[in-house]
Amino acid sequence: MKPNAEPLASLPVEIPRKRYFAIGEVSEICGIKPHVLRYWEQEFPQLKPVKRRGNRRYYQYDDVEMVRRIRSLLYEQGFTIGGARQRLREARAERIEAAAHVLQPGVPVAASRSPAAAASRKEKLHDIRSELEDLLKRWPV
């Protein structure tokens, strides 16, 4: 663990349910100094706080969760910044793959990426579009 980081166990377990958090609040909630958060914004494309007047950063709930995930990867699991970045990319790909499997439950994930599956989806979308165009012709807006 890094010397400047508090153990995760000593941090608040729950993130308050708010729309926006200032950088100081995120710093306290996650046990990370503000300058480290600003650095992580440059290193992790997933971390994009909203910037308002005077370049003030406002983190949303998902951003705070991402900071905690990054902190865990770096300080507790021992990843380098490059390794943590790669792990976050892999986790995102896994979530996308799982979502695709939920949308097409009977189809294996590898088969859903095949050219035949893509052609089938394209054909279905074309049919849906044709139906919608026919409906629009029947009922003028």
N, C-alpha and C positions, 0 to 999 in steps of 0.2 A: 504494500500500500504506500502511496505517496505521503511524504511527511506533512504536507499542508492539508490533506483531506481527512475529514472526520470519518470514523467508521460509519457505515450505512445504518447500523443498528441504532446509533444515537440520533439519527435524523428523524423528523416527523414521518410517520408511516403513511399518512394520507396527505395528498395534495389538496389544499382548499379548493372548493368549487367556485372559481371566479372566472370571469371572461379574460382578463388581462392581468399580467404580473409584471412589475418593474424588475429591472435587472438585480436590484438589491434584494427583493423578495425571493427571486429564483436562487440567488446566491445563498441565502439563508436556508431555504427549503432543501436545496441539493448539496449544501456543504462545499460549494465551489466558489472561489473568489471571482468577482466581476471581470477582471482582466482575463481570466481563464475562459470564461463564457464567451467573451468577445473573440478570443483566439479560436475557440471551437467553432464559432460561426464561419470562420474562414476555412476551416479544415473539413467540416461535415456539411455537405449540401442539404442534408435533411433538416438542419437547424436554421430556420429562417424566421426570426422574430419580426413583427410588424414595426416599422420605423415611422415615427411621427415627427411633429415639429421639433426642430433642434436636434434631429437624429436620435431622439430618445427611443430606446428599445422597449417594446411591450411583447412579452412572451405569452402565448396562449397555453391552455392546459396541455395540449399535445406536445408543445415545445418543451414544457417542463418534464413530461414523461420521457421525451427523447434525451434531455440532459441527464436524467437519472440513468437511462439505458447506457449512454455513452460513458458516464462516470463509472458504472459497474464494469463495463468492458475494459476500461483503462486501469482503474485503480484496484478492482477486486479480482478480475479475471486475468489481468496482466497483459492485455493486448497492447500492441503499439498503436499509434494513431492510424497508420495504414491498415493494420490488421482489423482494428475496430471498424473502420470505414468499410472494409470488405465484408465483415460479418454483418453489418447493418444492411448492406446491399443484398447479401444472401438471404437474410431474414425477410426482406421485402419480396424477393423473388419467391420464397416459399409461401408467403401469404397470398401472393397473386395466383400461384399455382393451386393452392387450396381453394381459393375463391372460384377459379375456373372449374375445379372438380365439383364444387357445390352446384354451379350453374348447369353442368352436364354430368349428373351423378352416374349414369350408366357407362360413360365413356372413360377409359383410362386416360390419365393426364397426358401421356406421351402421344396417344392417338388423337387427342384434341388439338395437337400442334401440327398434325400431318397436313400436307397439301390438300388431300381429299376432304379432310374435315373443314379446312378453310374454304374450299370451294362449296361445300355443303352449306356452311354458314352464310356465305355470300349469296347463294341461291335463295335461301330462306329470307334473307333481308330484302332481296329483289322482289320476292313474292309479296312480302308485307308492304313494301313501298307501292307496288302495283295496286294492291287492295285499297290502301289509303288514298291513292290518286283516284280510283274509281268512286270511292265514297265521297270525295270532294266534288267530283263531277255531278253526282246525284243530288247533293245537298249544297247549294250555293250558300256562301257565308254572308 
